[in-house]
């Protein structure tokens, strides 16, 4: 494809990108050997959650917005709850915060392995999907991955009532607390999950894939590494107050996508696991720092494929953090804290598995007037498109074949672990010359 034939004028189309959360299409146009643009098209139908919650009681909407995404439901519950608590002057107890932290760590233990072992590993093994894993070694990896995910699911059931759309979290607390009688079994499962996660860690550390980019990294990091608290920082040196995030991040729209994209003070940026480790790896659990010292040496990183390694490290860290709390804390039944008022504006940031999740809510007389959110994948969209354009240009310049380029495009987008909704589609490739 080098020179003046096939590479001169191309439209590369990926319809229904596979092995991602939801539906997305890709389109890249090449004219006279130069990439004109790359578009990440998110054609999901609008579901109008921000309109549907208007007029609803503030106690009810966290469960409603959790239905935005089954994969990220826990993140939506706590981002929404945190914003309402900010609006109505409610400060949760320390026990509630511990239970929320456990819920989020369980969320990460369940979520990251789905991406790593079921979406990324097939590419590493040159397979179309895990359904093509047939050797004894490959089958063992899948069994191991399922065991890690099961540990996260079971921890979530114990601390939040269910692993998806958890029913126990409410405004100001939880309706139930973890049953201490279940601690030993859950700790045992988590210890095995840690062993398995450490065994597979070097699969991602030793990965030879490389695509470095130059961008700004944004994430909320702090001493607990709990995805719920800390300072919202950028690699440019910004410290962004949660209530002002909407002033820093500008929402933009593309006519080819139903999802809004974002710029940070006019520039592209990246959120997610790699951003969090680039900014705050020093806050990881002491056991994680010890066990993953070699792998943590890669951060801060500019190689987008190190986002996979970062997720693997975060999985181990969430396991370590969870074991620590379960071994040191005894939860007691307590009533949720009640709000001190029924009116106000609230702001919240939490770190969903894929990055910064922002909520802004307005409450009047205990009911939602309006709500606004910024989703991690939307914040990564501009950077994904720039990465694609640069990567395709590099491949064309060195004469790579079209099938190779298409596969590399898929791998790059998957490295961001985008989440469009909760249905996956098989890949269809169509090239137009």
Rosetta blueprint (number, residue, H / E / L):
1 X L
2 X L
3 X L
4 X L
5 X L
6 X L
7 X L
8 X L
9 X E
10 X E
11 X E
12 X E
13 X E
14 X E
15 X E
16 X L
17 X L
18 X L
19 X L
20 X L
21 X E
22 X L
23 X L
24 X L
25 X E
26 X E
27 X E
28 X E
29 X E
30 X E
31 X E
32 X L
33 X L
34 X E
35 X E
36 X E
37 X E
38 X E
39 X E
40 X E
41 X E
42 X L
43 X L
44 X L
45 X L
46 X L
47 X L
48 X L
49 X H
50 X H
51 X H
52 X H
53 X L
54 X L
55 X L
56 X L
57 X E
58 X L
59 X L
60 X L
61 X H
62 X H
63 X H
64 X H
65 X H
66 X H
67 X H
68 X H
69 X L
70 X L
71 X L
72 X L
73 X H
74 X H
75 X H
76 X H
77 X H
78 X H
79 X H
80 X H
81 X H
82 X H
83 X H
84 X H
85 X H
86 X H
87 X H
88 X H
89 X L
90 X L
91 X L
92 X L
93 X L
94 X H
95 X H
96 X H
97 X H
98 X H
99 X H
100 X H
101 X H
102 X H
103 X H
104 X H
105 X H
106 X H
107 X H
108 X H
109 X H
110 X H
111 X H
112 X H
113 X H
114 X H
115 X H
116 X H
117 X H
118 X H
119 X H
120 X H
121 X H
122 X H
123 X H
124 X H
125 X L
126 X L
127 X L
128 X L
129 X L
130 X H
131 X H
132 X H
133 X L
134 X L
135 X L
136 X H
137 X H
138 X H
139 X H
140 X H
141 X H
142 X H
143 X H
144 X H
145 X H
146 X H
147 X H
148 X H
149 X H
150 X H
151 X H
152 X H
153 X H
154 X H
155 X H
156 X H
157 X H
158 X H
159 X H
160 X H
161 X L
162 X L
163 X L
164 X L
165 X L
166 X L
167 X L
168 X L
169 X E
170 X E
171 X L
172 X L
173 X E
174 X E
175 X L
176 X L
177 X L
178 X L
179 X L
180 X H
181 X H
182 X H
183 X H
184 X H
185 X H
186 X H
187 X H
188 X H
189 X H
190 X H
191 X H
192 X H
193 X H
194 X H
195 X H
196 X H
197 X H
198 X H
199 X H
200 X H
201 X H
202 X H
203 X H
204 X H
205 X H
206 X L
207 X L
208 X L
209 X L
210 X L
211 X L
212 X E
213 X L
214 X L
215 X L
216 X E
217 X E
218 X E
219 X E
220 X E
221 X E
222 X L
223 X L
224 X L
225 X L
226 X L
227 X L
228 X L
229 X L
230 X L
231 X E
232 X E
233 X E
234 X E
235 X L
236 X L
237 X L
238 X L
239 X E
240 X L
241 X L
242 X H
243 X H
244 X H
245 X H
246 X H
247 X H
248 X H
249 X E
250 X E
251 X E
252 X E
253 X L
254 X L
255 X L
256 X L
257 X L
258 X L
259 X L
260 X L
261 X E
262 X E
263 X E
264 X E
265 X L
266 X L
267 X E
268 X L
269 X E
270 X E
271 X L
272 X L
273 X H
274 X H
275 X H
276 X H
277 X H
278 X H
279 X H
280 X H
281 X H
282 X H
283 X H
284 X L
285 X L
286 X H
287 X H
288 X H
289 X H
290 X H
291 X H
292 X L
293 X H
294 X H
295 X H
296 X H
297 X L
298 X L
299 X L
300 X L
301 X L
302 X L
303 X E
304 X L
305 X L
306 X H
307 X H
308 X H
309 X H
310 X H
311 X H
312 X H
313 X H
314 X H
315 X H
316 X H
317 X H
318 X H
319 X H
320 X H
321 X H
322 X H
323 X H
324 X H
325 X H
326 X H
327 X H
328 X H
329 X L
330 X L
331 X L
332 X L
333 X L
334 X L
335 X L
336 X L
337 X L
338 X L
339 X L
340 X L
341 X L
342 X L
343 X L
344 X E
345 X E
346 X E
347 X E
348 X E
349 X E
350 X E
351 X E
352 X E
353 X L
354 X L
355 X E
356 X E
357 X E
358 X E
359 X E
360 X E
361 X E
362 X E
363 X E
364 X E
365 X L
366 X L
367 X E
368 X E
369 X E
370 X E
371 X E
372 X E
373 X E
374 X E
375 X L
376 X H
377 X H
378 X H
379 X H
380 X H
381 X H
382 X H
383 X H
384 X H
385 X H
386 X H
387 X H
388 X H
389 X H
390 X H
391 X H
392 X H
393 X H
394 X H
395 X H
396 X H
397 X H
398 X L
399 X L
400 X L
401 X L
402 X H
403 X H
404 X H
405 X H
406 X H
407 X H
408 X H
409 X H
410 X H
411 X H
412 X H
413 X H
414 X H
415 X H
416 X L
417 X L
418 X L
419 X E
420 X L
421 X L
422 X L
423 X L
424 X L
425 X L
426 X L
427 X L
428 X E
429 X E
430 X E
431 X E
432 X E
433 X L
